Each structure stands twice: as structure tokens, then as C-alpha cells.
């Protein structure tokens, strides 16, 4: 059994003393001990009878430190709600329980502390009142116990109650892969940058390559420690300290998320959320503080009236997961405004917003990963194949097809294919994948797979990193050396690429291959022109000339600006390609290039 629990409750109700009695560990720092108040998260642990370790997070109880409290509860399997017998339920008790419930914590143990300070009748009244308030907030009556951290009364029973509840915990993973919201960052001599947090939903191993969001930076696990023990691998859910390679302390802060590379972590400043069932959305938009994971920040809350839906416009991007619970707290206070669940993490084009709202409103109350897949298929026509649990069953359905790592509806795929071909229709039209993606409102990775299918059917090809209509050689197949050499030849322009004077990785074989595939043209003297430049020079020389007309070298030089060194090999190549026939010092035009409509218009205006 691996688990992490935490305390919650009003300031000075004995949370830190209770943890000391439960674990033997003092979580309060010297400055906190001096002030008699917890200011930030504290950490402890204890073992069960089988040697399993349970992590414990101590949270501050004062209203001013509610944000620190929230950062401690995101990953908890259970919350011990502490109420002092001599003071009873207090406003911050309500706020703490409300926030914990909003963050998805459903396992609560009500602990009436300081039982030694009141008589039995008062103790019973405080416990009964607290149970009623728990019911009002959570719609459930938690198990309860009365203890004294000072005398040790019932501390062992509290430990057994916690362990019994933990054995019954059913976790709902946010992601199939490991992730950790960072709550502390520091440096250690000999290790470097170290982060701590609660590891959730997957194993973590020394040497593993991971990512840190929202920056999306690649890092590697250098060291692992859990409960003061060095490890080669750590299991969820447990408190871990992770030494990271590839990032500095300055690049990290509380709220960053360390994830496996394949984790479905989104970075966004727009969140569509479904609010609690009793939420009133027929009110004015407002500013709130949003808490999810260990992150908190300001956001504009925009209600969708008549529904339980709302949009959060965050001031700064956050790393999050679909289906993740979050809390919205009154700006500058500690009162819970709303609880909610992330149901969409992207803005959409205007014409799809109405459809998106309808789809979000129809989501089931209990969310499953398959709901996100179906949501994406219905809205966009595609979804990540990794989100599909039963891939064999769904791909056997003739309505769908798979392209690389994507599942697409056939209707969507056929529509995009037609739109791509229409967009590229016309002489000389070329568009990059990003340009097509923007025009068609399709994610670039998905569109690239559709483009590759069209290329395989010889309907489009790539030229200069852009797609064009028609078959033939495609630049994306040249390899890195081939593309680099082609770029050098293009950069040479009219001066030509002189193979005898240049170093070529891959040698003459690579040059011959570029010419064979039609990307370059070889002139006499091992001079190479890019094919598009050669065609442009032909257009320039033969402009306004008719079949059978004569012209001399002087006219060709004047029109192209080429010296004799290049114009003679160029004219000889045109002769080989049957554009002209030589007659002494003249050339006779055998055919003329077909001009595009744009070129014809230009010549018409010039005339």
C-alpha cells in the first residue's frame, strides 16, 4: 500500500501536534515554532504494520495561507479534518473542507483534537456539530474519532482508522503515465536541482527522461529519494525528492508539473470547466483564484448562463489534465466560490463554439478517457489513438480509420483531402503544412498524416518545404544531406553551384540523384542550377518570342543578366531539352513555355 494523507482545519487546532503524535516527526520549521503557526507545507511519514510507508502533509490553517494549503491537498488519498474540542467548528474549517472536497478528496476522517480540554458532554456536542457540518458540505458523514495529541489518547486508534480507510481507497488516475506537481525546489551539493512532490499514476526511475511543464523542457531523473531512502525507482502515490538533470532551480517553481514524456499533459490559459451541480451561472462574470495541482493563479471566470459550464481565462498558462478537479477561491480571501472539473483545454474557432458547448453539456457525470476521445471525434473528426482503449474494436468499424498515432472518421478525412487538393489547385500554388493547418483548422500533426497519404497517391508533392499539386519527386524524401545540398544550390542562384569547387557531403552520387529526381539541372562544366531557376530563365529568355523566331546570345544575356560563362551552357542545355535549335550563332525557338494566368496578366498590363 502506497498513500499520502494530509491534515486540514482551522489555525491552532493542533494539526502539527497531531502529526508529531502520529509520526514522531515535527513538521514545523524554527520560524513556525517561534510564531506558533504553520506558514507552509510540512512533511512527515509513518509505517503501517506491514512496513508500508504513508506520507503525511501538514498544511497551514490561517486564512492568509490558504494557497499553501491548497497546494498540499491535490494528491491526497485521505484528509484528516482536525477540529479543536475547546473551540469547535470554525470558518476556516469550512473553507478547508470545501476546498479539499472541490479538489476531489472524498475520504475524510473527522478528528476532534484536544479532547483533554473539555468534558465528555462538550466533546460529544462538538463531534455531533462537526459531523452535521461535514454532511452539509460533502453530502456524506465521515468516520470520526476524538483524540488528544498532547496526552496521546486514541492516537493509535486514529492510526488504525486511517490505515483501514486507506486500504479501501479507489484512485481515479488523471493520466496513464507518471506525473508530479512540484511543491518545493532547491539545490543540493553534488546533485544540483531537486524538486519534491507527490508522485501519482505511474512509476519513476533513475535515468528516466521526462518533461517539465509548462515550459515543456526535457529533463532526466538523476536521483530519487522517498522518505529519506535512496531509490532506483519510486511508486505512486508517495512523497519523492527528484534530482533533475538539464534544468536549473531558476526555471522551476511550485505549480510546475514533472511528467513522463507520453503523459497527456496540456498547457493552456483557457479552461472549460463543469461546475458543481448547485452552481448558479446566471450571474456576472468575476475574477477568481484557481487552484489545481500545486498551482494557483488568477483567472477571469466567464459563465455560460443556463448551464453548468464556464470558461476560465487564466493570466498565466498552467499544466493540467482532462477531467482534473479544481477549486475556485474568492480573490483575496479563503472562501470557495466553485468547485469544478476540467472538461476541455483549448479554445475553438467561432463556428464550432456552439457545437462544443452542446457536446460538453452532454458529457456523463462520471468521466472516462473514452469520453474525451468521443468528444474530439465529434467536434474535430479525429482523436489520439492512445486514448482508445479497445483499438481493435473501434478500428474494425468502417466509420473510422487510423493514420499513424491518430484515429479519424472517414467523413472528416475525405473532406480534408478534398479541401487540401482545392487549396493547392492552380499553377505554382504551394503551401506549407502549417499554412494548410491554419486555413483548414486542423491540427498540424493530423494534417501531415493526411498529406502523406495524398503524396503516396501521387496527388501532391513537396517542394521548398511546401506542398504542391501533382505527383513526382518530393523533397521530404531526400534526407538531411540531400535537403542541405539542395538548399546550397538554390542559394547559389544565377552564379550556379560549381561542383568542382565545392565540398559535397555524399559526393557526386548525391548531385546526380538530385538531378535524376528533377530538383536540379546539370549544365556543362559541372554547373548546377535549381530546376525552378532554370525554368524561370527559360521563361525570361523566351518571353514574347514565337515558335520559329530567332534570337542571339546578346538578347539572352541582356534578359538574364548572365555572363558568357553561364549563358552558353544554359543555351546548350535548352537545346538538349528541345526548347531551341542552334543555327550558327543564332537560336531558333522550337516551343514556348505555357504562362500562368498571373504571368499573362502581367505581360498584358505591360503591353
C-alpha positions, 0 to 999 in steps of 0.5 A: 500500500502506497498513500499520502494523507494530509491534515486540514482545519482551522489555525491552532487546532493542533494539526502539527501536534497531531502529526508529531503524535502520529509520526514522531516527526515535527513538521514545523520549521524554527520560524513556525515554532517561534510564531506558533503557526504553520506558514507552509507545507510540512512533511512527515511519514509513518509505517503501517504494520506491514512496513508500508510507508504513508506520507503525511502533509501538514498544511497551514490553517490561517486564512492568509495561507490558504494557497499553501494549503491548497497546494498540499491537498491535490494528491491526497488519498485521505484528509484528516479534518482536525477540529479543536474540542475547546473551540469547535467548528470554525470558518476556516474549517469550512473553507478547508473542507470545501476546498479539499472536497472541490479538489476531489478528496472524498475520504475524510476522517473527522478528528476532534483534537484536544479532547483533554480540554473539555468534558465528555458532554462538550466533546460529544456536542462538538463531534455531533456539530462537526459531523452535521457540518461535514454532511452539509458540505460533502453530502456524506458523514465521515468516520470520526474519532476524538483524540488528544495529541498532547496526552496521546489518547486514541492516537493509535486508534486514529492510526488504525482508522486511517490505515483501514480507510486507506486500504479501501481507497479507489484512485481515479488516475488523471493520466496513464503515465507518471506525473508530479506537481512540484511543491518545493525546489532547491539545490543540493551539493553534488546533485544540483536541482531537486524538486519534491512532490507527490508522485501519482499514476505511474512509476519513476526511475533513475535515468528516466527522461521526462518533461517539465511543464509548462515550459515543456523542457526535457529533463532526466531523473538523476536521483530519487529519494522517498522518505529519506531512502535512496531509490532506483525507482519510486511508486505512486502515490508517495512523497519523492525528492527528484534530482533533475538533470538539464534544468536549473532551480531558476526555471522551476517553481511550485505549480510546475508539473514533472511528467513522463514524456507520453503523459497527456499533459496540456498547457493552456490559459483557457479552461472549460470547466463543469461546475458543481451541480448547485452552481448558479451561472446566471450571474456576472462574470468575476475574477477568481483564484484557481487552484489545481495541482500545486498551482494557483493563479488568477483567472477571469471566470466567464459563465455560460448562463443556463448551464453548468459550464464556464470558461476560465481565462487564466493570466498565466498558462498552467499544466493540467489534465482532462477531467482534473478537479479544481477549486475556485477561491474568492480573490483575496480571501479563503472562501470557495466560490466553485468547485469544478472539473476540467472538461476541455483545454483549448479554445475553438474557432467561432463556428464550432463554439456552439457545437462544443458547448452542446457536446460538453453539456452532454458529457456523463457525470462520471468521466472516462478517457473514452469520453474525451476521445468521443468528444474530439471525434465529434467536434474535430473528426479525429482523436489520439489513438492512445486514448482508445482503449479497445483499438481493435474494436473501434478500428474494425468499424468502417466509420473510422480509420487510423493514420499513424498515432491518430484515429479519424472518421472517414467523413472528416478525412475525405473532406480534408483531402478534398479541401487540401487538393482545392487549396493547392489547385492552380499553377505554382500554388504551394503551401506549407503544412502549417499554412494548410493547418491554419486555413483548414483548422486542423491540427498540424500533426493530423494534417501531415498524416493526411498529406502523406497519404495524398503524396503516396497517391501521387496527388501532391508533392513537396517542394521548398518545404511546401506542398504542391499539386501533382505527383513526382519527386518530393523533397521530404524524401531526400534526407538531411544531406540531400535537403542541405545540398539542395538548399546550397544550390538554390542559394547559389542562384544565377552564379550556379553551384560549381561542383568542382569547387565545392565540398559535397557531403555524399559526393557526386552520387548525391548531385546526380540523384538530385538531378535524376529526381528533377530538383536540379539541372546539370549544365556543362562544366559541372554547373548546377542550377535549381530546376525552378531557376532554370525554368524561370530563365527559360521563361525570361529568355523566351518571353514574347518570342514565337515558335520559329523566331530567332534570337542571339546570345546578346538578347539572352544575356541582356534578359538574364543578366548572365555572363558568357560563362553561364549563358552558353551552357544554359543555351546548350542545355535548352537545346538538349531539352528541345526548347531551341535549335542552334543555327550558327550563332543564332537560336531558333525557338522550337516551343514556348513555355505555357504562362500562368494566368498571373504571368499573362496578366502581367505581360498584358498590363505591360503591353 
